[in-house]
Amino acid sequence: MPKARWEDRLIAESERCEVVEGNQYFPPDTVKREFLRPSEHHTFCSWKGTCSYYDVVIEGKVNANAAWYYPDPLPAAMNIKDHIAFWKGVTVEV
């Protein structure tokens, strides 16, 4: 079962992840929201749409923009709407 960890803490785990471009996108209800803080950072993907980010925060340590999601994806990416993926040192075990 895919799991996301940072700073030795489990952030997310699910058997219902969507895999897109090699990234595990966790369903929103499988992510521990207490470790996420909204970020003002946004990017754009030509086929997925506008991407929003979260900082991952554990015991005062901040991993800026280490989680991302598509709140309003383009039609080709509707399967990952609101799902959350991780990078920047967050380990995702498959």
N, C-alpha and C positions, 0 to 999 in steps of 0.2 A: 504494500500500500504506500503510495507516495506520501512523504512527510517533508515539511520545511522546518529548518532549525537555524537559529542564530543565537550566539552567546549561550550555548548549551540549553536552550529553551525550545520546546516544541511550539511552533507558531501555527501550523496547519497540518492536517492529515485527512486524506479522503481516498476512497476507491472510485470516486465519481469525477476525477479530474478530466479536463479536456486537454489534449496535447495539440499545440499549434506551434509550428516552427521549432520543435524540440523543447518547448517550454510547457511545464505542467501548470495549468490554470485551475486553481482550487475553487470549488463552489463557495459562494460567500458565507454560507452557514457552517463551513468547516474550518474557518479561520478564526483564531483567537483575537478578536478586535481590540482587546485591552493592550495589545502590542503595536497597534497601528495608530498613526496620527496623520490626518490629511495634510498633504503637501500642496503648494501652489503651482508645482511644476506640471507642465503638460507637453505632450509631443503629438505628432500626427503621423499616422501610417496610411498609405494610399489605399489599402484594401480593408483595413480594420477601423479606421477613423481616428478620432481624438482620444488619446490615452491620458488618464489621470494617474496620480501617484500618491503613495503613502510613505511616510517615514516609518521605519521599524524602530521602536523605542523599548529598551529593556533595561531596567534598573538605572535609568538616567543616561545610558549610552544610546546615541542616535545614529542610525544608519539611514542617511538621507536618501529619499526616493528609491528605496530598496524593494518596494512592492508596487506593482502597477495593475491597472484594470481599465476596462472600456465600459463606461456607464451608458453610452449610447452608440454602440458599434454600427458600422455600415452593414448592409444585408449579408454580405459574405462571411461575417464574423459574429452573427447573432448567437452562435453556440457558446461564446465566451462572455456574453453580457454579464457584467458585474463580477465575473470570476477574477481571482487574484493570482498573479504570478510573482515570482521573486528572483532577485539577482543581487549583485554587489556584496558578495560574501555570505548571503543566506544559502545554506546548503539544502538542496532538494534531493532527497533520497528516493529512488524509484524501486 
